[in-house]
Structures are given as C-alpha cells and as structure tokens.
Amino acid sequence: MISSSVSRWEHGFYSLLCDQEVDNLPDRLHIFYHAEVQPEYDVDIGGYVSFISHSDEEPLLVIPPQNNTLSLVFTRTDEFGFTKYINAKLQKPFYCFNAQYVARTSNEELNNEEQNSESSNDA
C-alpha cells in the first residue's frame, strides 16, 4: 500500500505521533522530497524529520530539509518519524512531498483483502 502527501511547511508547523501510528505497524519505506528550502537553512530552525524508536532515548535519524533533495528511509515496526516544530528563524516556507510504502506482511493479510474486495463487489 502506498500513501502520499504534499505539505507546505512554515513557522509554527510540526507533526505529532498518534497512537494509531505506533500500534504494530509493519516495516515501511518513507520517501521525502524537499523543495524551495532556504539556502541558509540550519537545524536550529526545526522542520526536520526525526525518527525515534521505543528502545532508544536519542533519535535514530534526523533528516533536515535541503532544497531539491530526495531521502529514502526504511523503518521497522518500532520506529516512527515526526517533524520537529519550526521556529521563527525560518525566512520562507518550504515544501515536502512525502510518500510511504507499506509491504504486505503475510499471505493471510492478502487473503483478507481479497475477501473484503469480493464481499464489497457482491453488495
């Protein structure tokens, strides 16, 4: 399954981890493409994607936005990402295309999807 979004990030924006995001998600591939990021961007501004896990106190990975940059991140079931709060040092908004690919984890999951599809077609 693939989900995607395009976001405009500016001062005061951030993202949170929701309970739904931390409940037994399968392994995932995250794709980030940043555009129109100010040339003098600094990590102190915020707006970077931080990946954490239940078992580590420090972030596993920090991806600062850089103009015209593609980042690929593979995460396991206990690893999650969020965007850090953007402070007033940001001079102009930037954009991020974000896509996430979740692989099927078992044949049982595939069979359940096929059964759901068949039952919705019968209705």
C-alpha positions as CSV (number, residue, x, y, z in Angstrom):
1,M,0.0,0.0,0.0
2,I,1.3,3.5,-0.8
3,S,0.1,6.7,0.8
4,S,1.4,10.2,-0.2
5,S,1.0,13.8,0.6
6,V,2.4,17.2,-0.3
7,S,2.9,19.7,2.6
8,R,3.8,23.4,2.8
9,W,5.9,23.9,6.0
10,E,6.2,27.3,7.7
11,H,6.8,28.9,11.1
12,G,4.7,27.2,13.8
13,F,4.2,23.9,12.0
14,Y,5.0,20.5,13.4
15,S,3.7,16.9,13.4
16,L,2.9,14.5,16.2
17,L,2.9,10.8,16.7
18,C,-0.6,9.4,17.1
19,D,-1.5,6.3,18.9
20,Q,-2.6,4.7,15.7
21,E,0.9,5.2,14.2
22,V,2.7,3.4,17.0
23,D,0.5,0.3,17.2
24,N,2.2,-2.6,15.4
25,L,2.9,-1.0,12.0
26,P,4.7,-3.2,9.6
27,D,8.1,-2.3,8.1
28,R,7.8,0.8,5.9
29,L,9.7,2.8,3.3
30,H,9.5,6.6,3.6
31,I,10.2,8.9,0.7
32,F,10.8,12.6,1.3
33,Y,11.5,15.2,-1.4
34,H,12.1,18.8,-0.2
35,A,11.7,21.8,-2.4
36,E,12.1,25.6,-2.1
37,V,14.2,25.3,1.1
38,Q,16.1,28.5,2.0
39,P,19.8,28.2,1.2
40,E,20.9,29.1,4.7
41,Y,18.7,26.5,6.4
42,D,20.0,25.4,9.8
43,V,18.9,22.5,12.0
44,D,18.2,25.0,14.9
45,I,15.2,26.3,12.8
46,G,13.4,22.9,13.2
47,G,11.3,21.4,10.5
48,Y,13.5,18.3,10.2
49,V,12.1,14.8,10.2
50,S,13.2,12.9,13.3
51,F,13.0,9.1,13.6
52,I,12.8,7.5,17.0
53,S,12.1,4.1,18.5
54,H,10.8,2.7,21.8
55,S,14.1,1.3,22.7
56,D,16.4,4.4,22.2
57,E,16.4,7.7,24.0
58,E,18.2,9.6,21.2
59,P,16.8,10.0,17.7
60,L,17.9,7.2,15.3
61,L,18.0,9.6,12.3
62,V,17.4,13.3,11.6
63,I,16.7,14.4,8.1
64,P,17.0,18.2,7.7
65,P,15.2,19.7,4.7
66,Q,17.6,20.5,1.9
67,N,16.5,22.0,-1.4
68,N,15.9,19.5,-4.2
69,T,16.8,16.5,-2.1
70,L,15.3,13.0,-2.1
71,S,15.6,10.9,1.1
72,L,14.7,7.3,1.5
73,V,14.3,5.8,5.0
74,F,13.4,2.2,5.8
75,T,11.7,1.8,9.3
76,R,10.9,-1.3,11.3
77,T,7.7,-1.8,13.4
78,D,9.0,0.1,16.4
79,E,10.5,3.1,14.6
80,F,8.5,6.3,13.9
81,G,9.0,9.7,12.4
82,F,7.7,13.2,13.1
83,T,8.5,16.7,12.0
84,K,10.1,19.0,14.7
85,Y,8.5,22.3,15.5
86,I,9.6,25.2,13.1
87,N,10.6,28.3,14.9
88,A,10.5,32.0,13.7
89,K,14.1,31.7,12.2
90,L,12.6,30.2,9.1
91,Q,12.5,33.0,6.5
92,K,10.3,31.4,3.9
93,P,8.0,28.3,3.7
94,F,9.3,25.1,2.0
95,Y,7.5,22.1,0.5
96,C,7.8,18.4,1.2
97,F,6.5,15.5,-0.9
98,N,6.1,12.5,1.4
99,A,5.2,9.0,0.4
100,Q,5.1,5.9,2.4
101,Y,5.2,2.3,1.1
102,V,4.0,-0.5,3.4
103,A,4.6,-4.0,2.2
104,R,2.2,-6.8,2.9
105,T,3.4,-8.8,5.9
106,S,1.7,-12.1,5.2
107,N,-0.4,-14.2,2.9
108,E,-3.2,-14.1,5.5
109,E,-3.3,-10.3,5.1
110,L,-3.5,-10.7,1.3
111,N,-6.4,-13.2,1.6
112,N,-8.3,-10.9,4.0
113,E,-8.0,-8.1,1.4
114,E,-9.3,-10.3,-1.4
115,Q,-12.2,-11.5,0.8
116,N,-13.1,-7.9,1.6
117,S,-12.9,-6.9,-2.0
118,E,-15.2,-9.8,-3.1
119,S,-17.8,-9.1,-0.4
120,S,-17.9,-5.4,-1.4
121,N,-18.4,-6.4,-5.1
122,D,-21.3,-8.6,-4.1
123,A,-23.2,-5.8,-2.5
